[in-house]
Amino acid sequence: MSTILKIFVFPAALIIMCLGIDTILGGHITPGGGFQGGAIIAGGFIFCVMVYGLKDTPIRFSKEFIVGLESAGALIYVFLGLAGLIFSGYYLYNLGVDIYHIIPPFIKNIFDYPDPLHAGIIPYLNFVVGLEVFGSLTAVVIAFLGFKKEIVVDGEDEEI
Amino acid sequence: MVYFYAGPTILGFILGLILGSRVRIYPESKLNFTLGSFIAILLAASIIAYLEGPFPYYTGLPLAPGFISGILGIIIGKVTLGRFAKDEHMKSNERDHI
C-alpha cells in the first residue's frame, strides 16, 4: 500500500472511531444510536486493517477481547431488560436512573441525561448495543481476513 | 441549557479507553507515529468536534463532548494500556484455524 495511505489511515481511523462514539452517545436525541455508532467504530477498524493488513495493523483486537466485548454487551442488555421485568413487570421497561427514589442524588446526577427527555436507560441500551455491533462486525472481518483456503490435493491437505 | 453532563462524557471516555487499550504500534510494521503525531490527532479531533458542535439541549459548550472524551480516552488508553496489547488475533486465528 502507498506511503500516503499508510500515513493518513491510522489518524483517520481514530477520528472515525471517535465519530462512532459520539454517534452512540447522542443516540436518544439525534439520528444514530448503538447500531450505527458500533458500525462506524468497526468501519474505522476495517479501514485500518484494509490498508495495513491484519498482521501490521496498529489497532489489534484479539479474539478473546472481541468475544468479551460482545458478551458484555449482550449480558448488560439482558440484565437491563430483566431489571425492568423485576421492578415493573415488563421486559426492557424504562425504569429511569432513579429506581423507586432509592438512588442518592449525586449518583443519579452522574447517570442522568439532563435534557428534557430524561431518556433513562435508553442511552445505556445504545451503549451496549454499540459494543455488541462493533464486536460482531469486527469479528466477521477478522475471521474473513484470517481464513486460510484449504484444498485437498491427492489426499494431502494444502493451505493457500 | 445544559452545561455539563457527566455520565455520557464518562461513557465516551470508557469506550475510548477500551479502544485505545488495543492500539499498539510494533517496530516491525515500520510505522512511525510518535507522541507528536498523537498531539496532532488530538488537535485535529478538537477542530472536528468544534465543527460538529454539541447535541441539542447540550449547548453550553461549543464542541461535541463525546467526541473529545472519546479521543482523550483513546490516547490515554494507548499510552497507559496499549503496551499490554498483544499480537494475539493472528495467533489465535492460526491456532483455531477458522
Interface residues (C-beta under 8 A of the other chain):
Chain A: K6 F10 P11 L14 I15 M17 C18 L19 I21 D22 I24 L25 G26 I29 T30 I41 Y52 L54 K55 D56 P58 I59 R60 F61 S62 K63 E64 F65 L69 N109 I110 F111 D112 Y113 P114 D115 P116 P123 Y124 F127 G130 L131 I142 A143 G146 F147 K148
Chain B: V2 Y5 A6 G7 P8 I10 L11 G12 L15 G16 I18 L19 R22 V23 R24 I25 Y26 E28 S29 L31 F33 S37 A40 I41 A44 A45 I48 E52 F55 P56 Y57 Y58 A64 G66 F67 S69 G70 I71 I74 A85 K86 D87 E88 H89 M90 S92 N93 E94 D96 H97 I98
